[in-house]
């Protein structure tokens, strides 16, 4: 099972490390990452495998959101199947 993590906010040191650290602690495997800095705004999308996640999905969402707050960025975590359903005809 996959999920998508999006991160947006003012660029600071350690954003990627903070989000990846939460994933590692929850046994979530980061499969793909893309990031950019646009006019001082950090933007990142991660595709992660949550098949072996050690915590319930809603708890993972909360942990990632809290980590984002600590770094001053907005972190959203969404199950991949939601994106798939939105784009399926």
N, CA, C and O atoms as a GROMACS GRO file, in nm:
protein
  356
    1UNK      N    1   0.084  -0.116   0.000
    1UNK     CA    2   0.000   0.000   0.000
    1UNK      C    3   0.090   0.124   0.000
    1UNK      O    4   0.191   0.128   0.070
    2UNK      N    5   0.052   0.223  -0.078
    2UNK     CA    6   0.132   0.343  -0.092
    2UNK      C    7   0.059   0.465  -0.037
    2UNK      O    8  -0.064   0.464  -0.022
    3UNK      N    9   0.136   0.568  -0.006
    3UNK     CA   10   0.082   0.696   0.034
    3UNK      C   11   0.168   0.806  -0.029
    3UNK      O   12   0.282   0.783  -0.068
    4UNK      N   13   0.110   0.925  -0.037
    4UNK     CA   14   0.180   1.041  -0.091
    4UNK      C   15   0.190   1.144   0.020
    4UNK      O   16   0.089   1.179   0.083
    5UNK      N   17   0.311   1.194   0.045
    5UNK     CA   18   0.334   1.297   0.144
    5UNK      C   19   0.374   1.423   0.069
    5UNK      O   20   0.468   1.422  -0.010
    6UNK      N   21   0.302   1.533   0.095
    6UNK     CA   22   0.338   1.661   0.034
    6UNK      C   23   0.382   1.756   0.145
    6UNK      O   24   0.324   1.758   0.253
    7UNK      N   25   0.484   1.834   0.114
    7UNK     CA   26   0.540   1.928   0.210
    7UNK      C   27   0.559   2.062   0.139
    7UNK      O   28   0.621   2.068   0.034
    8UNK      N   29   0.504   2.169   0.198
    8UNK     CA   30   0.518   2.302   0.140
    8UNK      C   31   0.540   2.402   0.252
    8UNK      O   32   0.473   2.396   0.355
    9UNK      N   33   0.633   2.494   0.232
    9UNK     CA   34   0.655   2.599   0.330
    9UNK      C   35   0.787   2.669   0.307
    9UNK      O   36   0.857   2.642   0.209
   10UNK      N   37   0.821   2.758   0.396
   10UNK     CA   38   0.945   2.834   0.387
   10UNK      C   39   1.063   2.738   0.398
   10UNK      O   40   1.066   2.651   0.485
   11UNK      N   41   1.160   2.754   0.310
   11UNK     CA   42   1.276   2.666   0.309
   11UNK      C   43   1.363   2.688   0.433
   11UNK      O   44   1.402   2.801   0.464
   12UNK      N   45   1.392   2.579   0.502
   12UNK     CA   46   1.485   2.580   0.615
   12UNK      C   47   1.566   2.451   0.611
   12UNK      O   48   1.530   2.356   0.541
   13UNK      N   49   1.672   2.447   0.685
   13UNK     CA   50   1.758   2.328   0.692
   13UNK      C   51   1.685   2.216   0.767
   13UNK      O   52   1.624   2.240   0.871
   14UNK      N   53   1.691   2.095   0.713
   14UNK     CA   54   1.645   1.977   0.786
   14UNK      C   55   1.502   1.931   0.760
   14UNK      O   56   1.455   1.839   0.827
   15UNK      N   57   1.432   1.992   0.666
   15UNK     CA   58   1.293   1.952   0.641
   15UNK      C   59   1.287   1.806   0.594
   15UNK      O   60   1.213   1.725   0.650
   16UNK      N   61   1.364   1.775   0.492
   16UNK     CA   62   1.364   1.638   0.438
   16UNK      C   63   1.405   1.539   0.546
   16UNK      O   64   1.344   1.432   0.559
   17UNK      N   65   1.506   1.572   0.623
   17UNK     CA   66   1.552   1.482   0.730
   17UNK      C   67   1.444   1.459   0.834
   17UNK      O   68   1.426   1.346   0.880
   18UNK      N   69   1.371   1.563   0.870
   18UNK     CA   70   1.266   1.551   0.971
   18UNK      C   71   1.154   1.459   0.922
   18UNK      O   72   1.111   1.370   0.996
   19UNK      N   73   1.108   1.480   0.801
   19UNK     CA   74   0.999   1.399   0.746
   19UNK      C   75   1.044   1.254   0.726
   19UNK      O   76   0.972   1.161   0.761
   20UNK      N   77   1.164   1.236   0.672
   20UNK     CA   78   1.216   1.101   0.650
   20UNK      C   79   1.238   1.030   0.784
   20UNK      O   80   1.220   0.909   0.793
   21UNK      N   81   1.278   1.104   0.886
   21UNK     CA   82   1.296   1.045   1.019
   21UNK      C   83   1.168   0.991   1.077
   21UNK      O   84   1.166   0.883   1.136
   22UNK      N   85   1.059   1.066   1.061
   22UNK     CA   86   0.927   1.018   1.108
   22UNK      C   87   0.890   0.890   1.032
   22UNK      O   88   0.840   0.795   1.091
   23UNK      N   89   0.915   0.890   0.902
   23UNK     CA   90   0.885   0.770   0.822
   23UNK      C   91   0.967   0.651   0.871
   23UNK      O   92   0.912   0.542   0.888
   24UNK      N   93   1.095   0.670   0.895
   24UNK     CA   94   1.182   0.561   0.940
   24UNK      C   95   1.136   0.506   1.075
   24UNK      O   96   1.133   0.385   1.096
   25UNK      N   97   1.100   0.595   1.167
   25UNK     CA   98   1.054   0.552   1.299
   25UNK      C   99   0.926   0.469   1.290
   25UNK      O  100   0.902   0.382   1.374
   26UNK      N  101   0.843   0.496   1.189
   26UNK     CA  102   0.717   0.424   1.172
   26UNK      C  103   0.729   0.305   1.077
   26UNK      O  104   0.629   0.244   1.042
   27UNK      N  105   0.853   0.273   1.036
   27UNK     CA  106   0.878   0.162   0.942
   27UNK      C  107   0.810   0.186   0.807
   27UNK      O  108   0.758   0.092   0.746
   28UNK      N  109   0.811   0.310   0.762
   28UNK     CA  110   0.756   0.349   0.633
   28UNK      C  111   0.873   0.368   0.538
   28UNK      O  112   0.965   0.444   0.568
   29UNK      N  113   0.870   0.301   0.424
   29UNK     CA  114   0.979   0.307   0.328
   29UNK      C  115   0.956   0.419   0.227
   29UNK      O  116   0.853   0.422   0.160
   30UNK      N  117   1.052   0.509   0.215
   30UNK     CA  118   1.045   0.617   0.116
   30UNK      C  119   1.091   0.559  -0.017
   30UNK      O  120   1.204   0.512  -0.029
   31UNK      N  121   1.003   0.564  -0.118
   31UNK     CA  122   1.036   0.505  -0.248
   31UNK      C  123   1.078   0.610  -0.350
   31UNK      O  124   1.168   0.585  -0.431
   32UNK      N  125   1.014   0.726  -0.348
   32UNK     CA  126   1.048   0.832  -0.443
   32UNK      C  127   1.036   0.966  -0.376
   32UNK      O  128   0.948   0.987  -0.291
   33UNK      N  129   1.124   1.058  -0.413
   33UNK     CA  130   1.121   1.194  -0.359
   33UNK      C  131   1.152   1.292  -0.471
   33UNK      O  132   1.244   1.270  -0.550
   34UNK      N  133   1.075   1.398  -0.477
   34UNK     CA  134   1.109   1.510  -0.563
   34UNK      C  135   1.091   1.636  -0.480
   34UNK      O  136   0.996   1.648  -0.403
   35UNK      N  137   1.184   1.728  -0.496
   35UNK     CA  138   1.173   1.852  -0.419
   35UNK      C  139   1.227   1.967  -0.501
   35UNK      O  140   1.314   1.950  -0.587
   36UNK      N  141   1.174   2.085  -0.474
   36UNK     CA  142   1.219   2.207  -0.539
   36UNK      C  143   1.211   2.320  -0.439
   36UNK      O  144   1.138   2.314  -0.341
   37UNK      N  145   1.288   2.424  -0.466
   37UNK     CA  146   1.276   2.548  -0.390
   37UNK      C  147   1.239   2.654  -0.492
   37UNK      O  148   1.317   2.686  -0.582
   38UNK      N  149   1.120   2.709  -0.476
   38UNK     CA  150   1.068   2.807  -0.570
   38UNK      C  151   1.053   2.940  -0.497
   38UNK      O  152   0.966   2.955  -0.412
   39UNK      N  153   1.138   3.036  -0.530
   39UNK     CA  154   1.134   3.169  -0.468
   39UNK      C  155   1.134   3.160  -0.315
   39UNK      O  156   1.060   3.232  -0.248
   40UNK      N  157   1.216   3.071  -0.262
   40UNK     CA  158   1.227   3.057  -0.117
   40UNK      C  159   1.125   2.965  -0.054
   40UNK      O  160   1.127   2.944   0.068
   41UNK      N  161   1.035   2.909  -0.134
   41UNK     CA  162   0.934   2.815  -0.084
   41UNK      C  163   0.977   2.673  -0.115
   41UNK      O  164   1.003   2.638  -0.231
   42UNK      N  165   0.986   2.592  -0.012
   42UNK     CA  166   1.023   2.452  -0.024
   42UNK      C  167   0.899   2.373  -0.064
   42UNK      O  168   0.792   2.390  -0.005
   43UNK      N  169   0.912   2.287  -0.165
   43UNK     CA  170   0.802   2.201  -0.209
   43UNK      C  171   0.857   2.060  -0.231
   43UNK      O  172   0.956   2.042  -0.303
   44UNK      N  173   0.793   1.961  -0.168
   44UNK     CA  174   0.841   1.823  -0.180
   44UNK      C  175   0.722   1.728  -0.190
   44UNK      O  176   0.619   1.747  -0.126
   45UNK      N  177   0.741   1.626  -0.271
   45UNK     CA  178   0.644   1.516  -0.281
   45UNK      C  179   0.721   1.387  -0.259
   45UNK      O  180   0.824   1.363  -0.322
   46UNK      N  181   0.669   1.304  -0.169
   46UNK     CA  182   0.729   1.173  -0.143
   46UNK      C  183   0.624   1.065  -0.169
   46UNK      O  184   0.508   1.080  -0.129
   47UNK      N  185   0.663   0.959  -0.234
   47UNK     CA  186   0.579   0.840  -0.244
   47UNK      C  187   0.640   0.738  -0.149
   47UNK      O  188   0.759   0.706  -0.159
   48UNK      N  189   0.559   0.688  -0.058
   48UNK     CA  190   0.608   0.597   0.044
   48UNK      C  191   0.526   0.469   0.045
   48UNK      O  192   0.409   0.467   0.006
   49UNK      N  193   0.589   0.363   0.091
   49UNK     CA  194   0.523   0.233   0.108
   49UNK      C  195   0.484   0.221   0.255
   49UNK      O  196   0.570   0.219   0.343
   50UNK      N  197   0.354   0.213   0.280
   50UNK     CA  198   0.304   0.203   0.418
   50UNK      C  199   0.257   0.062   0.452
   50UNK      O  200   0.189   0.041   0.553
   51UNK      N  201   0.293  -0.036   0.369
   51UNK     CA  202   0.250  -0.174   0.392
   51UNK      C  203   0.291  -0.227   0.528
   51UNK      O  204   0.217  -0.304   0.591
   52UNK      N  205   0.408  -0.188   0.575
   52UNK     CA  206   0.460  -0.238   0.702
   52UNK      C  207   0.463  -0.131   0.810
   52UNK      O  208   0.540  -0.140   0.906
   53UNK      N  209   0.379  -0.029   0.794
   53UNK     CA  210   0.378   0.082   0.889
   53UNK      C  211   0.345   0.031   1.030
   53UNK      O  212   0.252  -0.047   1.049
   54UNK      N  213   0.424   0.076   1.126
   54UNK     CA  214   0.412   0.028   1.264
   54UNK      C  215   0.300   0.096   1.342
   54UNK      O  216   0.269   0.056   1.454
   55UNK      N  217   0.239   0.200   1.284
   55UNK     CA  218   0.132   0.273   1.351
   55UNK      C  219   0.012   0.284   1.257
   55UNK      O  220   0.028   0.272   1.136
   56UNK      N  221  -0.110   0.306   1.311
   56UNK     CA  222  -0.225   0.328   1.224
   56UNK      C  223  -0.204   0.450   1.134
   56UNK      O  224  -0.132   0.543   1.170
   57UNK      N  225  -0.266   0.448   1.017
   57UNK     CA  226  -0.245   0.555   0.919
   57UNK      C  227  -0.277   0.693   0.975
   57UNK      O  228  -0.202   0.788   0.951
   58UNK      N  229  -0.386   0.706   1.050
   58UNK     CA  230  -0.421   0.838   1.104
   58UNK      C  231  -0.316   0.887   1.203
   58UNK      O  232  -0.292   1.008   1.213
   59UNK      N  233  -0.254   0.797   1.274
   59UNK     CA  234  -0.146   0.836   1.366
   59UNK      C  235  -0.023   0.882   1.288
   59UNK      O  236   0.043   0.978   1.326
   60UNK      N  237   0.008   0.813   1.178
   60UNK     CA  238   0.118   0.854   1.092
   60UNK      C  239   0.092   0.994   1.038
   60UNK      O  240   0.181   1.079   1.038
   61UNK      N  241  -0.030   1.020   0.992
   61UNK     CA  242  -0.066   1.153   0.944
   61UNK      C  243  -0.040   1.259   1.051
   61UNK      O  244   0.016   1.364   1.023
   62UNK      N  245  -0.082   1.229   1.172
   62UNK     CA  246  -0.065   1.324   1.282
   62UNK      C  247   0.083   1.347   1.313
   62UNK      O  248   0.125   1.460   1.335
   63UNK      N  249   0.161   1.241   1.315
   63UNK     CA  250   0.304   1.253   1.344
   63UNK      C  251   0.375   1.337   1.239
   63UNK      O  252   0.460   1.420   1.271
   64UNK      N  253   0.340   1.314   1.113
   64UNK     CA  254   0.401   1.390   1.005
   64UNK      C  255   0.358   1.536   1.009
   64UNK      O  256   0.440   1.626   0.988
   65UNK      N  257   0.231   1.561   1.037
   65UNK     CA  258   0.182   1.699   1.048
   65UNK      C  259   0.253   1.772   1.161
   65UNK      O  260   0.290   1.888   1.147
   66UNK      N  261   0.271   1.704   1.274
   66UNK     CA  262   0.340   1.764   1.388
   66UNK      C  263   0.486   1.795   1.353
   66UNK      O  264   0.537   1.901   1.389
   67UNK      N  265   0.551   1.704   1.285
   67UNK     CA  266   0.690   1.727   1.242
   67UNK      C  267   0.696   1.849   1.150
   67UNK      O  268   0.789   1.929   1.158
   68UNK      N  269   0.597   1.862   1.064
   68UNK     CA  270   0.591   1.978   0.976
   68UNK      C  271   0.575   2.107   1.054
   68UNK      O  272   0.641   2.206   1.024
   69UNK      N  273   0.488   2.106   1.153
   69UNK     CA  274   0.469   2.225   1.237
   69UNK      C  275   0.600   2.264   1.304
   69UNK      O  276   0.632   2.382   1.314
   70UNK      N  277   0.674   2.165   1.350
   70UNK     CA  278   0.802   2.192   1.417
   70UNK      C  279   0.903   2.258   1.323
   70UNK      O  280   0.988   2.335   1.366
   71UNK      N  281   0.893   2.226   1.193
   71UNK     CA  282   0.983   2.284   1.094
   71UNK      C  283   0.922   2.405   1.023
   71UNK      O  284   0.988   2.468   0.941
   72UNK      N  285   0.797   2.438   1.054
   72UNK     CA  286   0.732   2.554   0.994
   72UNK      C  287   0.681   2.531   0.853
   72UNK      O  288   0.671   2.624   0.774
   73UNK      N  289   0.647   2.405   0.822
   73UNK     CA  290   0.594   2.371   0.690
   73UNK      C  291   0.463   2.293   0.704
   73UNK      O  292   0.432   2.241   0.811
   74UNK      N  293   0.388   2.288   0.596
   74UNK     CA  294   0.261   2.215   0.595
   74UNK      C  295   0.285   2.077   0.535
   74UNK      O  296   0.333   2.065   0.422
   75UNK      N  297   0.252   1.972   0.610
   75UNK     CA  298   0.271   1.834   0.564
   75UNK      C  299   0.135   1.766   0.557
   75UNK      O  300   0.062   1.761   0.656
   76UNK      N  301   0.103   1.712   0.440
   76UNK     CA  302  -0.022   1.637   0.418
   76UNK      C  303   0.015   1.496   0.373
   76UNK      O  304   0.106   1.477   0.292
   77UNK      N  305  -0.056   1.398   0.427
   77UNK     CA  306  -0.032   1.258   0.391
   77UNK      C  307  -0.163   1.197   0.344
   77UNK      O  308  -0.264   1.201   0.414
   78UNK      N  309  -0.161   1.140   0.222
   78UNK     CA  310  -0.282   1.088   0.160
   78UNK      C  311  -0.253   0.949   0.105
   78UNK      O  312  -0.148   0.925   0.045
   79UNK      N  313  -0.347   0.858   0.124
   79UNK     CA  314  -0.331   0.724   0.066
   79UNK      C  315  -0.333   0.733  -0.086
   79UNK      O  316  -0.411   0.809  -0.144
   80UNK      N  317  -0.248   0.656  -0.151
   80UNK     CA  318  -0.237   0.656  -0.297
   80UNK      C  319  -0.370   0.619  -0.362
   80UNK      O  320  -0.404   0.672  -0.468
   81UNK      N  321  -0.446   0.529  -0.301
   81UNK     CA  322  -0.570   0.486  -0.365
   81UNK      C  323  -0.671   0.600  -0.378
   81UNK      O  324  -0.757   0.594  -0.466
   82UNK      N  325  -0.662   0.701  -0.295
   82UNK     CA  326  -0.749   0.817  -0.309
   82UNK      C  327  -0.718   0.890  -0.440
   82UNK      O  328  -0.810   0.928  -0.513
   83UNK      N  329  -0.590   0.910  -0.468
   83UNK     CA  330  -0.552   0.972  -0.596
   83UNK      C  331  -0.595   0.885  -0.713
   83UNK      O  332  -0.644   0.936  -0.813
   84UNK      N  333  -0.577   0.754  -0.700
   84UNK     CA  334  -0.616   0.663  -0.807
   84UNK      C  335  -0.766   0.671  -0.833
   84UNK      O  336  -0.809   0.673  -0.948
   85UNK      N  337  -0.846   0.675  -0.726
   85UNK     CA  338  -0.991   0.682  -0.741
   85UNK      C  339  -1.034   0.815  -0.803
   85UNK      O  340  -1.129   0.818  -0.882
   86UNK      N  341  -0.966   0.923  -0.769
   86UNK     CA  342  -1.003   1.054  -0.822
   86UNK      C  343  -0.977   1.062  -0.972
   86UNK      O  344  -1.042   1.141  -1.042
   87UNK      N  345  -0.884   0.983  -1.022
   87UNK     CA  346  -0.846   0.993  -1.164
   87UNK      C  347  -0.889   0.870  -1.244
   87UNK      O  348  -0.841   0.849  -1.355
   88UNK      N  349  -0.978   0.792  -1.188
   88UNK     CA  350  -1.027   0.672  -1.258
   88UNK      C  351  -1.164   0.702  -1.316
   88UNK      O  352  -1.252   0.752  -1.247
   89UNK      N  353  -1.181   0.671  -1.442
   89UNK     CA  354  -1.310   0.698  -1.507
   89UNK      C  355  -1.394   0.573  -1.508
   89UNK      O  356  -1.506   0.575  -1.558
   0.00000   0.00000   0.00000
